[in-house]
Protein backbone atom coordinates (compact mmCIF):
# COMPACT_ATOMS: atom_id res chain seq x y z
CA UNK A 1 0.00 0.00 0.00
CA UNK A 2 2.80 2.45 0.96
CA UNK A 3 6.52 1.90 0.49
CA UNK A 4 9.37 4.05 1.85
CA UNK A 5 12.75 3.76 0.16
CA UNK A 6 16.03 5.37 1.23
CA UNK A 7 14.33 8.22 3.06
CA UNK A 8 16.67 10.85 4.50
CA UNK A 9 15.78 13.99 6.43
CA UNK A 10 18.07 16.83 7.50
CA UNK A 11 17.53 19.97 9.54
CA UNK A 12 20.10 22.73 8.95
CA UNK A 13 22.43 20.18 7.41
CA UNK A 14 22.14 17.75 10.34
CA UNK A 15 20.70 14.34 9.47
CA UNK A 16 17.86 13.19 11.72
CA UNK A 17 16.69 10.23 9.59
CA UNK A 18 19.13 7.92 7.81
CA UNK A 19 18.24 5.57 4.93
CA UNK A 20 14.78 4.58 6.17
CA UNK A 21 13.31 1.61 4.29
CA UNK A 22 9.97 0.01 5.15
CA UNK A 23 6.61 -0.89 3.68
CA UNK A 24 3.06 -1.02 4.99
CA UNK A 25 0.54 -3.59 3.76
CA UNK A 26 -3.22 -3.80 3.99
CA UNK A 27 -4.80 -5.26 7.10
CA UNK A 28 -1.70 -4.75 9.25
CA UNK A 29 -0.87 -2.67 12.32
CA UNK A 30 2.67 -1.26 12.47
CA UNK A 31 4.24 0.18 15.60
CA UNK A 32 7.23 2.47 16.01
CA UNK A 33 9.13 3.12 19.20
CA UNK A 34 12.35 4.86 20.16
CA UNK A 35 13.88 7.39 22.50
CA UNK A 36 12.86 11.05 22.48
CA UNK A 37 14.40 12.69 19.43
CA UNK A 38 15.05 9.38 17.66
CA UNK A 39 13.05 10.51 14.63
CA UNK A 40 9.62 8.88 15.00
CA UNK A 41 7.56 12.07 14.66
CA UNK A 42 9.78 13.34 11.85
CA UNK A 43 9.28 10.09 9.96
CA UNK A 44 5.51 10.37 10.37
CA UNK A 45 5.56 13.99 9.19
CA UNK A 46 7.55 12.93 6.13
CA UNK A 47 5.08 10.11 5.51
CA UNK A 48 2.28 12.70 5.59
CA UNK A 49 4.40 14.99 3.35
CA UNK A 50 4.26 17.76 5.93
CA UNK A 51 8.08 17.76 5.83
CA UNK A 52 10.30 17.76 2.76
CA UNK A 53 12.67 14.80 2.48
CA UNK A 54 15.10 12.98 0.23
CA UNK A 55 14.22 9.49 -0.99
CA UNK A 56 10.92 7.99 -2.08
CA UNK A 57 7.49 7.40 -0.60
CA UNK A 58 5.27 5.48 -3.01
CA UNK A 59 1.58 4.94 -2.33
CA UNK A 60 -1.19 3.06 -4.13
CA UNK A 61 -3.45 5.22 -6.25
CA UNK A 62 -6.58 6.46 -4.52
CA UNK A 63 -5.35 5.83 -0.99
CA UNK A 64 -6.98 7.99 1.71
CA UNK A 65 -4.76 8.83 4.69
CA UNK A 66 -5.71 10.08 8.14
CA UNK A 67 -3.30 11.63 10.64
CA UNK A 68 -3.27 12.14 14.40
CA UNK A 69 -0.47 14.46 15.57
CA UNK A 70 1.19 13.85 18.93
CA UNK A 71 -0.01 17.29 20.09
CA UNK A 72 -3.15 18.17 18.12
CA UNK A 73 -3.64 21.88 17.40
CA UNK A 74 -6.99 23.59 16.99
CA UNK A 75 -7.74 27.15 15.95
CA UNK A 76 -9.40 29.39 18.53
CA UNK A 77 -13.18 29.71 18.47
CA UNK A 78 -13.69 26.44 16.58
CA UNK A 79 -16.00 24.03 18.37
CA UNK A 80 -15.53 20.28 18.40
CA UNK A 81 -18.61 19.96 16.17
CA UNK A 82 -17.22 22.48 13.66
CA UNK A 83 -13.87 20.66 13.61
CA UNK A 84 -15.56 17.34 12.82
CA UNK A 85 -17.66 18.92 10.08
CA UNK A 86 -14.59 20.63 8.57
CA UNK A 87 -12.64 17.33 8.46
CA UNK A 88 -15.51 15.54 6.75
CA UNK A 89 -16.20 18.28 4.23
CA UNK A 90 -12.47 18.53 3.40
CA UNK A 91 -12.65 14.89 2.26
CA UNK A 92 -16.03 15.39 0.60
CA UNK A 93 -17.77 13.08 3.07
CA UNK A 94 -21.41 13.87 3.95
CA UNK A 95 -21.94 15.09 7.50
CA UNK A 96 -24.15 12.51 9.18
CA UNK A 97 -25.33 14.08 12.45
CA UNK A 98 -26.87 10.83 13.66
CA UNK A 99 -23.60 8.97 13.14
CA UNK A 100 -21.69 11.72 14.97
CA UNK A 101 -24.06 11.56 17.92
CA UNK A 102 -23.90 7.78 18.00
CA UNK A 103 -20.09 7.81 18.06
CA UNK A 104 -19.99 10.59 20.64
CA UNK A 105 -22.15 8.49 22.95
CA UNK A 106 -18.95 6.42 23.37
CA UNK A 107 -16.36 9.21 23.21
CA UNK A 108 -18.28 11.61 25.44
CA UNK A 109 -17.01 14.93 24.07
CA UNK A 110 -18.57 18.39 24.64
CA UNK A 111 -18.79 19.12 20.93
CA UNK A 112 -20.45 22.49 21.54
CA UNK A 113 -17.31 23.78 23.32
CA UNK A 114 -14.17 25.24 21.73
CA UNK A 115 -11.75 22.43 20.93
CA UNK A 116 -8.73 24.59 21.83
CA UNK A 117 -9.95 24.52 25.45
CA UNK A 118 -10.13 20.72 25.59
CA UNK A 119 -7.68 18.70 27.68
CA UNK A 120 -5.02 16.73 25.77
CA UNK A 121 -7.03 13.53 26.19
CA UNK A 122 -10.18 15.20 24.86
CA UNK A 123 -8.25 16.60 21.89
CA UNK A 124 -6.98 13.11 21.10
CA UNK A 125 -10.54 11.77 21.30
CA UNK A 126 -11.75 14.52 18.95
CA UNK A 127 -9.14 13.74 16.28
CA UNK A 128 -9.85 10.04 16.76
CA UNK A 129 -13.54 10.72 16.15
CA UNK A 130 -12.69 12.49 12.91
CA UNK A 131 -10.52 9.55 11.79
CA UNK A 132 -13.30 7.09 12.59
CA UNK A 133 -15.85 9.10 10.62
CA UNK A 134 -13.51 9.69 7.66
CA UNK A 135 -13.14 5.92 7.23
CA UNK A 136 -9.61 6.21 5.77
CA UNK A 137 -7.88 3.08 4.53
CA UNK A 138 -4.54 4.21 6.00
CA UNK A 139 -4.13 5.97 9.35
CA UNK A 140 -0.98 7.41 10.93
CA UNK A 141 -1.11 8.14 14.66
CA UNK A 142 1.74 9.72 16.61
CA UNK A 143 1.55 8.77 20.31
CA UNK A 144 -2.23 8.22 20.22
CA UNK A 145 -2.32 6.71 23.74
CA UNK A 146 -0.63 9.72 25.34
CA UNK A 147 -3.20 11.62 27.42
CA UNK A 148 -5.99 9.07 26.97
CA UNK A 149 -7.70 7.67 30.05
CA UNK A 150 -8.56 3.98 30.43
CA UNK A 151 -11.87 4.27 28.58
CA UNK A 152 -10.24 6.19 25.73
CA UNK A 153 -7.47 3.62 25.48
CA UNK A 154 -9.98 0.76 25.27
CA UNK A 155 -12.01 2.56 22.59
CA UNK A 156 -8.83 3.22 20.56
CA UNK A 157 -7.68 -0.41 20.78
CA UNK A 158 -11.12 -1.68 19.79
CA UNK A 159 -11.16 0.63 16.78
CA UNK A 160 -7.66 -0.46 15.71
CA UNK A 161 -8.74 -4.10 15.82
CA UNK A 162 -11.85 -3.26 13.78
CA UNK A 163 -9.79 -1.40 11.17
CA UNK A 164 -7.51 -4.42 10.80
CA UNK A 165 -10.48 -6.70 10.11
CA UNK A 166 -11.58 -4.26 7.38
CA UNK A 167 -8.22 -4.80 5.61
CA UNK A 168 -7.06 -1.25 6.38
CA UNK A 169 -3.71 -0.14 7.76
CA UNK A 170 -2.61 1.54 10.98
CA UNK A 171 0.83 3.04 11.68
CA UNK A 172 1.37 4.34 15.20
CA UNK A 173 4.04 5.16 17.75
CA UNK A 174 4.21 4.80 21.52
CA UNK A 175 6.71 4.91 24.36
CA UNK A 176 4.67 2.22 26.12
CA UNK A 177 5.93 -1.09 24.74
CA UNK A 178 2.98 -3.12 26.03
CA UNK A 179 0.52 -0.87 24.20
CA UNK A 180 2.24 -1.87 20.95
CA UNK A 181 2.72 -5.58 21.63
CA UNK A 182 -1.00 -5.87 22.36
CA UNK A 183 -2.05 -4.74 18.88
CA UNK A 184 0.86 -4.59 16.39
CA UNK A 185 1.87 -7.12 13.77
CA UNK A 186 5.31 -5.53 13.46
CA UNK A 187 7.18 -3.13 15.78
CA UNK A 188 10.12 -1.12 14.46
CA UNK A 189 12.69 0.37 16.82
CA UNK A 190 14.22 3.69 15.74
CA UNK A 191 17.58 4.57 17.27
CA UNK A 192 19.54 7.72 16.34
CA UNK A 193 17.48 8.21 13.19
CA UNK A 194 17.77 4.63 11.89
CA UNK A 195 15.44 1.65 12.00
CA UNK A 196 17.76 -0.77 13.79
CA UNK A 197 15.40 -3.65 14.56
CA UNK A 198 11.96 -5.14 13.98
CA UNK A 199 10.07 -7.18 16.58
CA UNK A 200 7.31 -9.67 15.84
CA UNK A 201 5.59 -12.05 18.25
CA UNK A 202 7.72 -10.84 21.17
CA UNK A 203 6.51 -9.92 24.64
CA UNK A 204 7.00 -6.43 26.05
CA UNK A 205 9.54 -7.82 28.53
CA UNK A 206 11.55 -9.51 25.77
CA UNK A 207 11.61 -6.35 23.65
CA UNK A 208 12.56 -4.16 26.60
CA UNK A 209 15.41 -6.49 27.55
CA UNK A 210 16.73 -6.59 23.98
CA UNK A 211 16.60 -2.79 23.57
CA UNK A 212 18.23 -2.22 26.94
CA UNK A 213 21.07 -4.62 26.14
CA UNK A 214 21.77 -3.62 22.54
CA UNK A 215 20.97 0.08 22.26
CA UNK A 216 20.55 1.83 25.59
CA UNK A 217 23.55 0.27 27.32
CA UNK A 218 21.88 0.54 30.72
FIDRENRO-763877 format. One record per residue (C-alpha): residue number from 1; residue in three letters; chain; x, y, z. Coordinates in pm, 1 decimal, padded with zeros to 6 digits. Example, Ala and Ser with C-alpha at 12.3 -4.5 7.8 and 13.67 -1.06 7.14 Angstrom:
BEGIN
1; ala; A; 01230.0; -00450.0; 00780.0
2; ser; A; 01367.0; -00106.0; 00714.0
REM end
This chain:
BEGIN
1; unk; A; 00000.0; 00000.0; 00000.0
2; unk; A; 00279.6; 00245.2; 00096.1
3; unk; A; 00651.8; 00189.7; 00048.8
4; unk; A; 00936.5; 00404.7; 00184.6
5; unk; A; 01275.1; 00376.2; 00016.3
6; unk; A; 01602.8; 00536.8; 00122.8
7; unk; A; 01433.4; 00822.1; 00306.3
8; unk; A; 01667.0; 01085.2; 00449.6
9; unk; A; 01578.4; 01398.8; 00643.1
10; unk; A; 01807.0; 01683.1; 00750.0
11; unk; A; 01752.7; 01997.5; 00953.7
12; unk; A; 02010.0; 02273.4; 00894.6
13; unk; A; 02243.4; 02018.0; 00741.5
14; unk; A; 02213.7; 01775.1; 01034.4
15; unk; A; 02069.7; 01433.7; 00946.8
16; unk; A; 01785.5; 01318.6; 01171.9
17; unk; A; 01668.5; 01022.6; 00959.2
18; unk; A; 01913.0; 00791.6; 00780.6
19; unk; A; 01823.7; 00557.5; 00492.8
20; unk; A; 01477.6; 00457.9; 00617.2
21; unk; A; 01331.3; 00161.1; 00428.7
22; unk; A; 00997.1; 00000.8; 00514.9
23; unk; A; 00660.7; -00088.6; 00368.1
24; unk; A; 00306.0; -00102.2; 00499.1
25; unk; A; 00054.2; -00359.2; 00375.9
26; unk; A; -00322.3; -00380.2; 00398.6
27; unk; A; -00479.8; -00526.4; 00710.3
28; unk; A; -00170.2; -00475.1; 00925.0
29; unk; A; -00086.6; -00266.9; 01232.5
30; unk; A; 00266.8; -00125.8; 01247.2
31; unk; A; 00424.2; 00017.6; 01559.9
32; unk; A; 00723.3; 00247.5; 01600.6
33; unk; A; 00913.4; 00311.7; 01920.2
34; unk; A; 01235.3; 00485.7; 02015.7
35; unk; A; 01387.6; 00738.6; 02250.2
36; unk; A; 01285.9; 01104.9; 02248.2
37; unk; A; 01440.5; 01269.3; 01943.4
38; unk; A; 01505.2; 00938.2; 01766.2
39; unk; A; 01304.9; 01051.5; 01462.8
40; unk; A; 00961.6; 00888.3; 01499.9
41; unk; A; 00755.8; 01206.9; 01466.4
42; unk; A; 00978.3; 01334.5; 01185.0
43; unk; A; 00927.8; 01008.6; 00996.0
44; unk; A; 00550.9; 01036.7; 01036.8
45; unk; A; 00556.3; 01399.0; 00918.9
46; unk; A; 00754.8; 01293.5; 00612.6
47; unk; A; 00507.7; 01011.1; 00550.8
48; unk; A; 00228.2; 01269.8; 00558.8
49; unk; A; 00439.9; 01498.9; 00335.0
50; unk; A; 00426.2; 01775.9; 00593.5
51; unk; A; 00807.6; 01776.4; 00582.5
52; unk; A; 01030.3; 01775.7; 00276.1
53; unk; A; 01267.3; 01480.2; 00247.9
54; unk; A; 01509.8; 01298.3; 00023.1
55; unk; A; 01421.9; 00949.1; -00099.2
56; unk; A; 01092.0; 00799.2; -00208.3
57; unk; A; 00749.1; 00739.9; -00060.4
58; unk; A; 00526.8; 00548.5; -00300.8
59; unk; A; 00157.8; 00493.6; -00233.2
60; unk; A; -00118.6; 00305.5; -00413.2
61; unk; A; -00345.2; 00522.3; -00625.1
62; unk; A; -00658.1; 00646.4; -00452.1
63; unk; A; -00535.2; 00582.8; -00099.0
64; unk; A; -00698.0; 00798.7; 00171.0
65; unk; A; -00475.7; 00882.8; 00468.7
66; unk; A; -00571.2; 01008.5; 00814.0
67; unk; A; -00330.3; 01163.4; 01064.3
68; unk; A; -00327.3; 01213.9; 01439.9
69; unk; A; -00047.3; 01445.5; 01556.9
70; unk; A; 00118.7; 01385.0; 01893.5
71; unk; A; -00000.9; 01729.3; 02008.7
72; unk; A; -00315.3; 01816.8; 01811.8
73; unk; A; -00363.8; 02187.5; 01739.5
74; unk; A; -00698.7; 02359.3; 01699.5
75; unk; A; -00773.9; 02715.2; 01595.1
76; unk; A; -00940.0; 02938.6; 01852.6
77; unk; A; -01317.8; 02970.8; 01846.6
78; unk; A; -01368.9; 02644.3; 01658.0
79; unk; A; -01600.0; 02402.8; 01837.4
80; unk; A; -01552.7; 02027.6; 01840.4
81; unk; A; -01861.2; 01996.5; 01616.7
82; unk; A; -01721.9; 02247.7; 01366.3
83; unk; A; -01386.7; 02066.2; 01360.5
84; unk; A; -01555.8; 01734.2; 01281.8
85; unk; A; -01766.0; 01892.2; 01007.9
86; unk; A; -01458.5; 02063.3; 00857.5
87; unk; A; -01263.8; 01733.1; 00846.1
88; unk; A; -01550.5; 01553.6; 00675.3
89; unk; A; -01619.7; 01828.5; 00422.6
90; unk; A; -01246.9; 01853.2; 00340.3
91; unk; A; -01265.4; 01488.9; 00226.3
92; unk; A; -01603.1; 01538.6; 00059.6
93; unk; A; -01777.0; 01308.4; 00306.6
94; unk; A; -02140.7; 01387.3; 00394.7
95; unk; A; -02193.5; 01509.5; 00750.1
96; unk; A; -02414.6; 01251.4; 00917.8
97; unk; A; -02532.6; 01408.3; 01244.7
98; unk; A; -02687.2; 01082.8; 01365.5
99; unk; A; -02359.7; 00897.3; 01314.4
100; unk; A; -02168.7; 01172.4; 01497.1
101; unk; A; -02406.1; 01156.3; 01792.0
102; unk; A; -02390.3; 00777.6; 01800.2
103; unk; A; -02009.1; 00781.0; 01806.4
104; unk; A; -01999.0; 01059.3; 02064.1
105; unk; A; -02214.7; 00848.6; 02295.3
106; unk; A; -01894.8; 00642.5; 02337.4
107; unk; A; -01636.0; 00921.3; 02320.8
108; unk; A; -01827.8; 01161.0; 02544.4
109; unk; A; -01700.7; 01493.0; 02407.3
110; unk; A; -01856.7; 01839.4; 02464.1
111; unk; A; -01879.4; 01911.7; 02092.7
112; unk; A; -02044.6; 02249.0; 02153.7
113; unk; A; -01730.5; 02378.3; 02332.4
114; unk; A; -01416.6; 02524.1; 02172.9
115; unk; A; -01175.0; 02242.7; 02092.9
116; unk; A; -00872.6; 02458.6; 02182.8
117; unk; A; -00995.0; 02451.6; 02545.0
118; unk; A; -01012.9; 02072.0; 02559.2
119; unk; A; -00768.0; 01870.3; 02767.7
120; unk; A; -00502.2; 01673.1; 02577.5
121; unk; A; -00702.7; 01352.9; 02619.3
122; unk; A; -01017.8; 01519.6; 02485.5
123; unk; A; -00824.6; 01660.3; 02189.0
124; unk; A; -00697.9; 01310.9; 02110.1
125; unk; A; -01054.4; 01177.4; 02129.6
126; unk; A; -01175.2; 01452.0; 01894.7
127; unk; A; -00913.7; 01374.3; 01628.2
128; unk; A; -00985.3; 01003.9; 01676.4
129; unk; A; -01354.4; 01071.8; 01615.5
130; unk; A; -01269.1; 01249.2; 01290.8
131; unk; A; -01052.0; 00955.4; 01179.1
132; unk; A; -01330.3; 00709.2; 01259.4
133; unk; A; -01585.3; 00909.9; 01062.4
134; unk; A; -01350.8; 00968.8; 00766.1
135; unk; A; -01314.1; 00592.4; 00723.3
136; unk; A; -00961.2; 00620.9; 00576.5
137; unk; A; -00787.8; 00307.8; 00452.5
138; unk; A; -00454.5; 00421.0; 00599.9
139; unk; A; -00412.7; 00596.8; 00935.0
140; unk; A; -00097.8; 00741.2; 01092.6
141; unk; A; -00111.1; 00813.9; 01466.0
142; unk; A; 00174.2; 00971.7; 01661.3
143; unk; A; 00155.3; 00877.2; 02031.4
144; unk; A; -00222.6; 00821.5; 02022.4
145; unk; A; -00232.4; 00671.0; 02374.3
146; unk; A; -00063.3; 00972.5; 02534.1
147; unk; A; -00319.7; 01162.3; 02741.8
148; unk; A; -00598.6; 00907.1; 02697.3
149; unk; A; -00769.8; 00766.7; 03004.9
150; unk; A; -00856.2; 00397.9; 03043.2
151; unk; A; -01187.0; 00427.3; 02858.3
152; unk; A; -01024.1; 00619.3; 02572.5
153; unk; A; -00746.8; 00361.7; 02548.3
154; unk; A; -00997.8; 00076.3; 02527.0
155; unk; A; -01200.7; 00256.0; 02258.8
156; unk; A; -00883.5; 00322.2; 02056.3
157; unk; A; -00767.9; -00040.8; 02078.1
158; unk; A; -01112.3; -00167.9; 01978.8
159; unk; A; -01116.3; 00062.9; 01677.5
160; unk; A; -00765.9; -00046.3; 01570.8
161; unk; A; -00874.0; -00410.4; 01581.6
162; unk; A; -01185.3; -00326.3; 01378.4
163; unk; A; -00978.8; -00139.8; 01117.4
164; unk; A; -00751.3; -00441.7; 01080.3
165; unk; A; -01047.9; -00670.3; 01010.8
166; unk; A; -01158.0; -00425.9; 00737.8
167; unk; A; -00821.7; -00479.5; 00561.3
168; unk; A; -00706.3; -00125.1; 00638.3
169; unk; A; -00371.4; -00014.0; 00775.6
170; unk; A; -00261.2; 00153.7; 01097.8
171; unk; A; 00082.7; 00303.6; 01168.1
172; unk; A; 00137.4; 00434.3; 01519.9
173; unk; A; 00404.4; 00516.1; 01775.2
174; unk; A; 00421.2; 00480.3; 02152.1
175; unk; A; 00671.2; 00491.0; 02436.3
176; unk; A; 00467.2; 00222.2; 02611.7
177; unk; A; 00593.3; -00109.5; 02474.1
178; unk; A; 00298.4; -00311.9; 02602.6
179; unk; A; 00052.4; -00086.7; 02420.2
180; unk; A; 00224.5; -00187.1; 02094.9
181; unk; A; 00272.4; -00558.5; 02163.1
182; unk; A; -00100.2; -00586.8; 02235.6
183; unk; A; -00205.3; -00473.7; 01888.2
184; unk; A; 00086.1; -00459.1; 01639.2
185; unk; A; 00186.6; -00712.0; 01376.5
186; unk; A; 00531.1; -00553.3; 01346.5
187; unk; A; 00717.7; -00313.5; 01577.5
188; unk; A; 01011.6; -00111.6; 01445.6
189; unk; A; 01269.0; 00037.1; 01682.0
190; unk; A; 01422.1; 00369.4; 01573.6
191; unk; A; 01757.9; 00457.4; 01727.0
192; unk; A; 01954.1; 00771.9; 01633.9
193; unk; A; 01747.8; 00821.0; 01318.6
194; unk; A; 01777.0; 00463.1; 01189.3
195; unk; A; 01544.0; 00164.7; 01200.2
196; unk; A; 01775.6; -00076.9; 01378.6
197; unk; A; 01540.3; -00364.5; 01456.1
198; unk; A; 01196.2; -00514.0; 01398.2
199; unk; A; 01006.8; -00717.6; 01657.7
200; unk; A; 00730.6; -00966.9; 01584.4
201; unk; A; 00559.0; -01205.2; 01824.7
202; unk; A; 00772.0; -01083.5; 02116.6
203; unk; A; 00650.8; -00991.6; 02463.8
204; unk; A; 00700.2; -00642.6; 02605.0
205; unk; A; 00953.9; -00782.2; 02853.1
206; unk; A; 01155.0; -00951.0; 02577.2
207; unk; A; 01160.9; -00634.9; 02365.1
208; unk; A; 01255.8; -00416.2; 02660.4
209; unk; A; 01540.6; -00649.4; 02755.0
210; unk; A; 01672.6; -00658.5; 02398.0
211; unk; A; 01659.6; -00278.9; 02357.1
212; unk; A; 01823.2; -00222.3; 02694.4
213; unk; A; 02106.9; -00462.1; 02614.0
214; unk; A; 02176.6; -00362.3; 02253.9
215; unk; A; 02096.6; 00007.6; 02225.9
216; unk; A; 02055.1; 00183.4; 02558.5
217; unk; A; 02355.2; 00026.8; 02732.1
218; unk; A; 02187.6; 00054.0; 03071.6
REM end
